[in-house]
């Protein structure tokens, strides 16, 4: 009983951290949807669709995982076993997902990934998800260390997502600045010519 109370107190001490990190992940997920809408409005939807499975979708997945981690670790659990099981299962799913992202990046034809892309889209997310597995499996024995490990995984995923979102936006802006402006959907719907 004492260990359970100690563990639950340790979880409670992380609440503010996960409120901040989870809120950030939620806001950044919303911004990714704005970017997707802006890209769709450029008329280059086919190219975006081919690359989104490799670059945009994983970023949303990473932000969502951080948001879910925050929710899990802020919930009032009666014991640590259930949240650690869910976190460990999420880590396994993430480790299995990262090679799929790598395969999609290799197969898409719109952009040729460089070393930095492989690091931020495959290597660092895989390390973060592996960290979640290790932390979840050691939480009963080394609770404080496991909670720091999960926090490090969440921060790493958040940083990876921020990097990847910024990388996507700068790529989109740099590839669309040389093109002539296309009429927006609203302009096309009104039937007025674009300037």
JOSUL-V163680 format. One record per backbone hydrogen bond with DSSP energy under -1.0 kcal/mol. NH is the residue of the N-H (numbers start at 0). CO is the residue of the C=O. Records with the same first field share a line. If there is no record, write none. Layout:
BEGIN
NH = CO ; CO
END
This chain:
BEGIN
4 = 0
5 = 1
6 = 2
7 = 3
8 = 4
9 = 5
10 = 6
11 = 7
12 = 8
13 = 10
14 = 11
17 = 13
18 = 14
19 = 15
20 = 16
21 = 17
22 = 18
23 = 19
24 = 20
25 = 21
26 = 22
27 = 23
28 = 24
29 = 25
30 = 26
31 = 27
32 = 28
33 = 29
34 = 30
35 = 31
36 = 32
37 = 33
38 = 34
39 = 35
40 = 36
41 = 38
47 = 43
48 = 44
49 = 45
50 = 46
51 = 47
54 = 50
56 = 51
59 = 55
60 = 56
61 = 57
62 = 58
63 = 59
64 = 60
65 = 61
66 = 62
67 = 63
68 = 64
69 = 65
70 = 66
71 = 67
72 = 68
73 = 69
76 = 74
83 = 79
84 = 80
85 = 81
86 = 82
87 = 83
88 = 84
89 = 85
90 = 86
91 = 87
92 = 88
93 = 89
94 = 90
95 = 91
96 = 92
97 = 93
100 = 96
101 = 97
102 = 98
103 = 99
104 = 100
105 = 101
106 = 102
107 = 103
117 = 113
118 = 114
119 = 115
120 = 116
121 = 117
122 = 117
123 = 118
125 = 121
126 = 122
127 = 123
128 = 124
129 = 125
130 = 126
131 = 127
132 = 128
133 = 129
134 = 130
135 = 131
136 = 132
137 = 133
141 = 137
145 = 141
146 = 142
147 = 143
148 = 144
149 = 145
150 = 146
151 = 147
152 = 148
153 = 149
154 = 150
155 = 151
156 = 152
157 = 153
158 = 154
159 = 155
160 = 156
161 = 157
162 = 158
163 = 159
164 = 160
165 = 161
166 = 162
167 = 163
168 = 164
169 = 165
170 = 166
171 = 167
172 = 168
173 = 169
174 = 170
175 = 171
176 = 172
187 = 183
188 = 184
189 = 185
190 = 186
191 = 186
END
